[in-house]
Amino acid sequence: MFESIFATADTTTTTSVSLAPFLTSVVAALGLGLVLALIYCYRSRFTKSFVMTLATLPAIVAVVIMMVNGNLGAGVAVAGAFSLVRFRSVAGQARDIAFIFLSMALGLVCGMGYLGYALLITVVLGGANLVLQMVDFGSYRSRLDRTIRITVPEDLDFTTLFDEVFAKYTTSYEMVFVKTFNMGSLYKLQYDVQLKNPGCVRQLIDDLRCRNGNLEIAVSYQQSTGDEL
């Protein structure tokens, strides 16, 4: 099961690929790619185009590997083609990139004929990712991160005005944005903070209102951009 289904007597020269092993590898790559796409969809936001890519990418890579089949010139050409595709695409999130690498690895293993290893990789790495998603691994800190927007009048010195309040309710805070509006009569401040307790938002807002003249205050979860890792 863990041996290549292709002839491996001479791996230094190009050999022909018969139809039956070719179709077996492609079908196996499609099936494992579909399983990988389903794992990716579990409890995560996704687009139709990306999951379709995950499902078909192993088969595409498998076909490329089987067609190269020891031909050095074809291998160099394929590497150049992949590099062009990389520079024509936008950077994604870390999890997306990891799944793309995993799907390409599955296609590589299937293209070499090691279908048993491809199944083992899917079960072990796909299962590990599924378990991490189920336990919400690494999400505790993100539940404490907040963005706070505070409006203050122009005659108020806001440099250290809220430091005492933030020291009471947060473990870290940083002013990341200052903007004037309403013809310069008001300032809008933005802080990125990490709360000590997610249930203290109400008390935090009340204490901030006592210092900014009861003007507008907005608290939201911190938003990360799509190209961040």
C-alpha positions as CSV (number, residue, x, y, z in Angstrom):
1,M,0.0,0.0,0.0
2,F,2.9,2.3,0.8
3,E,4.8,1.6,-2.4
4,S,4.6,3.5,-5.6
5,I,2.1,2.2,-8.1
6,F,4.5,3.2,-10.9
7,A,7.5,1.3,-12.0
8,T,10.6,2.4,-10.1
9,A,13.3,0.3,-11.6
10,D,15.1,3.3,-13.1
11,T,14.3,6.7,-11.6
12,T,16.9,8.6,-13.5
13,T,15.3,8.4,-16.9
14,T,11.8,9.3,-18.2
15,T,9.4,6.3,-18.3
16,S,6.0,6.0,-19.8
17,V,2.9,6.1,-17.6
18,S,0.1,3.6,-18.3
19,L,-3.5,4.6,-18.2
20,A,-4.7,2.6,-15.2
21,P,-2.1,4.0,-12.7
22,F,-2.6,7.4,-14.2
23,L,-6.3,7.4,-13.6
24,T,-5.9,5.8,-10.1
25,S,-3.6,8.6,-9.0
26,V,-5.8,11.4,-10.4
27,V,-9.0,9.9,-8.8
28,A,-7.2,9.4,-5.5
29,A,-5.9,13.0,-5.6
30,L,-9.4,14.3,-6.3
31,G,-10.8,12.3,-3.4
32,L,-8.2,13.4,-0.9
33,G,-8.5,17.0,-2.2
34,L,-12.2,16.9,-1.5
35,V,-11.6,15.6,2.0
36,L,-9.1,18.4,2.6
37,A,-11.6,21.0,1.3
38,L,-14.3,19.7,3.7
39,I,-11.8,19.9,6.6
40,Y,-11.0,23.5,5.7
41,C,-14.7,24.4,5.6
42,Y,-15.3,23.2,9.1
43,R,-16.2,26.2,11.4
44,S,-14.4,28.7,9.1
45,R,-15.4,31.4,6.6
46,F,-14.6,30.4,3.0
47,T,-15.3,31.3,-0.6
48,K,-16.5,28.9,-3.2
49,S,-13.5,29.5,-5.5
50,F,-11.0,28.7,-2.7
51,V,-12.6,25.4,-1.7
52,M,-12.9,24.3,-5.3
53,T,-9.2,25.1,-5.7
54,L,-8.3,23.0,-2.7
55,A,-10.4,20.1,-4.0
56,T,-8.8,20.1,-7.5
57,L,-5.2,21.3,-6.8
58,P,-3.9,17.9,-5.6
59,A,-5.1,16.3,-8.9
60,I,-3.5,19.1,-11.0
61,V,-0.2,18.8,-9.2
62,A,-0.4,15.0,-9.5
63,V,-0.9,15.3,-13.3
64,V,2.1,17.7,-13.6
65,I,4.4,15.4,-11.6
66,M,3.4,12.3,-13.7
67,M,3.9,14.2,-16.9
68,V,7.3,15.5,-15.9
69,N,8.3,12.0,-14.9
70,G,12.1,12.5,-14.7
71,N,12.4,15.1,-17.5
72,L,14.7,17.8,-16.2
73,G,13.8,20.4,-18.8
74,A,10.1,19.9,-18.2
75,G,10.7,20.1,-14.4
76,V,12.4,23.5,-14.8
77,A,9.6,24.8,-17.0
78,V,6.9,23.7,-14.5
79,A,8.8,25.4,-11.7
80,G,8.9,28.6,-13.7
81,A,5.2,28.4,-14.4
82,F,4.4,27.9,-10.7
83,S,6.5,31.0,-9.8
84,L,4.5,33.1,-12.3
85,V,1.3,31.9,-10.7
86,R,2.7,32.8,-7.2
87,F,3.6,36.4,-8.2
88,R,0.2,36.9,-9.9
89,S,-1.7,36.1,-6.7
90,V,-2.4,38.0,-3.6
91,A,-1.1,36.9,-0.2
92,G,-3.6,35.1,1.9
93,Q,-4.1,34.3,5.6
94,A,-1.7,31.8,7.2
95,R,-4.2,29.0,7.4
96,D,-5.1,29.4,3.7
97,I,-1.4,29.2,2.7
98,A,-0.9,26.1,4.9
99,F,-3.8,24.3,3.2
100,I,-2.5,25.2,-0.2
101,F,0.9,23.7,0.7
102,L,-0.8,20.6,2.1
103,S,-2.9,20.2,-1.1
104,M,0.2,20.5,-3.2
105,A,2.0,18.0,-1.0
106,L,-0.9,15.6,-1.5
107,G,-0.7,16.1,-5.3
108,L,3.0,15.5,-5.2
109,V,2.7,12.2,-3.3
110,C,-0.2,11.0,-5.4
111,G,1.7,11.9,-8.6
112,M,4.7,9.8,-7.4
113,G,2.3,6.9,-6.9
114,Y,2.5,6.7,-3.1
115,L,-1.3,6.6,-2.5
116,G,-1.0,5.0,1.0
117,Y,1.3,7.8,2.2
118,A,-1.1,10.4,0.7
119,L,-4.0,8.9,2.6
120,L,-1.8,8.8,5.8
121,I,-0.9,12.5,5.3
122,T,-4.6,13.5,4.9
123,V,-5.6,11.6,8.0
124,V,-2.8,12.8,10.3
125,L,-2.4,16.5,9.2
126,G,-6.1,17.0,8.3
127,G,-7.2,15.4,11.5
128,A,-4.8,17.5,13.5
129,N,-6.2,20.7,11.9
130,L,-9.7,19.5,12.6
131,V,-9.0,18.9,16.3
132,L,-7.3,22.3,16.6
133,Q,-10.4,23.9,15.0
134,M,-12.7,22.0,17.4
135,V,-10.9,23.2,20.5
136,D,-10.6,26.8,19.2
137,F,-6.8,26.7,19.6
138,G,-5.2,30.1,19.8
139,S,-8.4,32.1,20.0
140,Y,-8.4,33.0,23.7
141,R,-6.2,36.1,23.3
142,S,-8.2,37.3,20.2
143,R,-11.4,37.4,22.4
144,L,-9.6,39.9,24.7
145,D,-8.3,42.2,21.9
146,R,-10.5,45.3,21.4
147,T,-10.4,48.6,19.4
148,I,-11.7,51.6,21.2
149,R,-12.6,54.9,19.5
150,I,-13.0,57.9,21.8
151,T,-14.2,61.4,20.8
152,V,-12.8,64.3,22.9
153,P,-13.1,68.1,22.6
154,E,-10.3,70.1,21.2
155,D,-9.5,71.9,24.4
156,L,-8.9,68.6,26.3
157,D,-5.3,67.3,26.6
158,F,-5.7,63.6,25.8
159,T,-2.0,62.6,25.9
160,T,-2.2,60.9,29.3
161,L,-5.9,61.5,30.1
162,F,-7.0,57.8,29.8
163,D,-3.8,56.1,31.0
164,E,-5.2,55.4,34.5
165,V,-8.4,53.9,33.2
166,F,-6.6,51.7,30.7
167,A,-4.2,50.5,33.4
168,K,-7.1,49.5,35.5
169,Y,-9.0,47.4,32.9
170,T,-6.4,46.4,30.3
171,T,-3.1,44.5,30.3
172,S,-1.8,46.6,27.3
173,Y,-2.9,49.6,25.3
174,E,-1.6,51.7,22.5
175,M,-2.8,54.8,20.7
176,V,-2.7,54.0,17.0
177,F,-4.8,56.8,15.4
178,V,-5.7,60.5,15.9
179,K,-8.0,62.4,13.7
180,T,-9.7,65.9,13.8
181,F,-13.2,66.4,12.6
182,N,-16.2,68.8,12.8
183,M,-14.0,71.7,11.6
184,G,-11.3,70.8,14.1
185,S,-13.5,71.2,17.2
186,L,-13.3,67.5,18.1
187,Y,-10.6,64.8,18.1
188,K,-11.2,61.1,17.4
189,L,-8.7,58.8,19.1
190,Q,-8.3,55.1,18.4
191,Y,-6.6,52.7,20.9
192,D,-5.8,49.0,20.5
193,V,-6.1,47.3,23.9
194,Q,-6.1,43.9,25.5
195,L,-8.7,43.5,28.2
196,K,-8.0,41.9,31.5
197,N,-11.6,40.5,31.5
198,P,-14.0,40.5,28.6
199,G,-16.9,41.3,31.0
200,C,-15.5,44.7,32.0
201,V,-16.4,46.5,28.8
202,R,-19.4,48.3,30.4
203,Q,-17.3,49.6,33.4
204,L,-14.5,50.6,31.0
205,I,-16.9,52.7,28.9
206,D,-18.4,54.4,32.0
207,D,-15.0,55.4,33.3
208,L,-14.0,56.7,29.9
209,R,-17.2,58.8,29.6
210,C,-16.3,60.6,32.8
211,R,-13.1,61.8,31.2
212,N,-14.1,62.7,27.7
213,G,-17.1,64.9,28.4
214,N,-19.6,62.1,27.8
215,L,-18.9,62.2,24.0
216,E,-19.1,59.2,21.7
217,I,-17.2,56.0,22.6
218,A,-17.1,52.9,20.4
219,V,-15.7,49.5,21.3
220,S,-15.2,46.7,18.8
221,Y,-13.2,43.6,18.1
222,Q,-9.8,44.2,16.5
223,Q,-10.0,43.5,12.7
224,S,-7.1,41.9,11.0
225,T,-6.5,42.5,7.3
226,G,-6.8,39.6,4.8
227,D,-3.0,39.6,4.0
228,E,-1.8,39.3,7.6
229,L,-0.1,36.2,8.8
